[in-house]
Amino acid sequence: MDSRNKDLLATIELYKSMQKLCYNGYKFFDYGAVYQQTNENMVKLFKQINLKKVNNALTVTSSGDQVLNLLSQGVTNIDTFDTNRLTEYYALGFKLVAAQCLNIEQFLKLFKESNSRESLELQKYVISCSSGEYRWFWESFIDFLDNEKKDHSGVFEICRKKVESHTDNNVYLQTLELYDETKKNLNNANITFNQLNITDLPNELGTYDFIYLSNIIEYRQKIFGPTDLVTDVIKLIESIYNHNLNSKGELFYLYVIFRNYQEVMNNIKIAKTIIYKDKNLIALSLKK
């Protein structure tokens, strides 16, 4: 079966399962619901770090906001990774395309009013601007939804609940100038998607000036529970530090939202953990 047909069928099955139950899940393998927007306060974090000398970066794919925030700072060589195949279609094949072809007012309307008829019309316009592979995928999914029920929210039918602080969390949405700078950088960017588990990074990918793992470590704990020991987490973080981080680079290994991070932080011996802290923000990093 052609891979995009497989991806479409899996997306339809995901949609159907999400209609049957309240979707809260931690299914992050292969095909799962995607984040509509980041719940991380990238504005507060990016105020504390300097990305001007970063030539290349690695980040989670997730909602695509992490990529757009890096672009707002002038980082244009970005590799992304995620276990969820659908993040490529959503983040790279839809959200980044929306930033390319919409002005800031349209972009905010698209995501803030995701259940409105106008948002659906904007979605269809964004899809028409996307590349052939992504365009076919989203047009086919919209056609399925049109036949499935009269009223739907299109692309957002496979998204987790939107984040109300969308504008507040993202650097690229702070001003018209930052949005336009992000758009300009996006047009000249080299962005890739890698369907990888975090444990595959040291062996599968190269080296970077900046690595952003978001809060994947927390979700590993939620998925694997006690079988994912703190010692395993530390060995993984130190392996990424050794294999994937350039000289003078920085590795953000945990954006703390849920779990107690002290045990991991206190047992990493390879470098001293830097703590970026503000109200509703604790981010941990290692520098070379």
N, C-alpha and C positions, 0 to 999 in steps of 0.2 A: 504494500500500500504506500502511495506517495506520502511523504512525511507531513506535508501540510494538510492532507485529507485526514490523516491520523490525528493531527493536532486539533482540527476542527471538530471531529467526532468526539474527542476527549473533552473539548470545551463544552459541547452540547450536553454531554453526560454530566459534567460538573454543574452546569446551569440547572439541569433537572434535579440533581441531588440538593441543590441549594434552595429549590422551591419547596422541598418536602420537609425541611427542618431548619431550625434556627442555626445558621452557620457561624460557629465560633472557633472553628478548628485550627489545629496546628499541623495540617497536612501540607508539608512543604516539598513533597517529592513529586517530580514529573508534572502533574497537573493539579493545581489548587487555586483557590480564590486569590486574587492579587490585591495588594494595597492600592486604593484609589489615590491616596496622598500619604506622605510621610507623617508619622506622629513624633518625629524627633525635632528638637528646636535647633535647626541648623544655623539660624541667625545668631543665637548666643554663642554657639560653638565656633563659627567662622570669625567672629569678632576677636577671638583669642588666639587664632593661628594665622600664619602667613603662608599663603599658597603661591605667591608670585614667582618663586623660583622652581616650582614643580613642573617638570617636563612631561611626566606621565603618571597616571594614577590607576589604581584598581579599586573598585567599589562594588558593593552589592547592587544588583539590578533593581530589585524591589519595585517601587512605584515609579521610578525614573527621576524623582526629585533629587536624589543624591547626585545624579549625573548633571542635572540642570544647575544645581548649586555650585558644582565644580566648574562648570562652564562660565558661570557668572564671575568667577575669580580668574578666568583666563586659562584654565587647564583644558586642553583640547585633545590630548591623546589619552583616551580613557578605555580601559578594559572593564567589563562588568561580568559578574558571575551570579548564578542562582540555580538552585535545584529545580525550581518551578519553571517549566518550559514556557508557560504563558506570560511570564514577565517580559520576555523578549517582545512578544506581540503587543503587549500593553505599553511598556515603558519606551522601547525603541521604535515600535511600529505604530504607536498612536500618540503617546504623550509628547515625545520629542517632535513629532511631526506637527502636533498642535502648536507647540511653541514656535515652529518655523513659519507656519502659515496664518496664524491668528495674531491680532494685536492684543494688548494686555487686557482690555475690556472684554473682548470675546473669550479669551482664555479663561478669565475668572468666571464668566457666565457659564462657560462649558462645564467647569468643575464644581462651582458653587450651587448651580441650579440643575444638578445632574438628572433630575426627574422631569424636567420641563420639556415641552415640545421644542422650544428654541434650542435647548441643549442638544436634542436629538438631531436637529437640522445642522447644527455646528459639527456634530460628530460625523455626519455624512459628508460634510465638506472636507473635514480633516482626512477622512478615509480616502476621499477622491484625490488628495494630495500625496498620499503615501505611495511607497514603492509597490511594484507589481505583486510580490509575494504577500506582503502585509495587506495590500488593498483587497486581494482576492479573499483572504481569510476573514477580514472584518465585514466585507460586503456579504459574504456567504452567511456569517453569523447573524447579521442584521436581517437578512432575508428569512432565515429560520425563525427569528423572533417575531417578525411581521406575521408569519403564518401561525405562530404559536399562540399569540394573544394580541389584543388590540393595543393596549397601552404597555409600554416597556421603556426601560432606560438605556437600551442599546448596549454599548460596550460595558457600561457600569453594572450590568446584570451579573457579572462574574467578579465583582469587586467587594471587598470588605467595606463596612460602613465608612463613609467619608469622615475626615477629620475637620472639625469646625475651625481650628486654628491654622488652616492651610496657608493663608497669607502671612500670618505671624511667624510661622515656622521656617519659611523659605527666603533665602537671601535674594534670589532672582525675582521675587515678587514684591520687594520692598519699594522700588521706585520704577518709573517708566524707563529711566536711563539704564538701570540694572537689567531690566527685562530686555531692552533693545540690545545691550551689550551681550547678553546671553544668546540672543537670537543670532547676532553677528558671529559669535564664536562657534555656535552650533553649525553654521553653514560651512565652517572651515575645519570641523572636527573629525577625528578618526575614532569611532566608538565601536566596540565589538561586544558580542554576547557569548558567554561560555556557560553551557549547562554543566555545572560542576557542584559537587558537595564541597563544603569548606575544607574537609580533610584532603581533598585532591589538589588544593592550590600549590603546595610546595613542589609537587612533581609535574604538574601540568602547565603552569604558567611561569612567566619570566620574572624580572625584577622591576621595581617601581620606586619612585620618589615618595609616593603617598599611597597608603593602603587604608581603606575604610571598611571595617567588617560590621559596622552598625551593631546590632544586638543579637547577632546570630548565635553567639555563645549561650545567651539566655534561652533561646528557642531549642538549642540542642539539649539543654537540661530538661525542658518541658517535654521533648519528644522521647529522649532516652532515659530520663530520670536517673535513678541511682546507678545504672549501668555505665553512664558517662561520668567517670570519676574526675575529680578536680585535677588529679595528676595527669589524666589524659588531656584535659583542656590546656593545662600548662605546657605539656609537651607539644601540642598542636600550635599554640601561640608562638612558642620559641622556635619551632620549625619554620613557620612563616617568616618570622623575624630573620632567621639565618638564610633562608633560601630565596625570599622574594623581596627583601627590602634593600634598596641601594644605600650606598654610603651617604650619611647625613639625611637619610629618609626618615619618615615617621609612620608608625603603624598604630592606627586607632583600633584597639582590639575589643573594646566593649563600650557600648553606649548604654548606661545603666538605667533601666526603667523598672524592672520587676524584682530581680533576685538580689540576694546579698552577695556583693562582689568581693568582700574583704579577703576571703580565703584564697581566691585565685590571685588577687593582687599581691598579697603578702608572701606568696610562694614562688613568684616569678623571680628568678635569680639572674637572668641573662642581661637585664638592664633595669634601671629604676623606673617605676611607673610614674608618669606625669598625670596628675589629676586636673581636668578642666571642670570647674564647678561654678555654678550659678543657680539661681532659683529654677527648679525643675530641670536641672541639667547636671549630670555627672558622666563625664566621658574619660576613659582611661587610654593612655597611649604609651608607646615605647619609641625612643629615638635612638638612631645610631650616631 
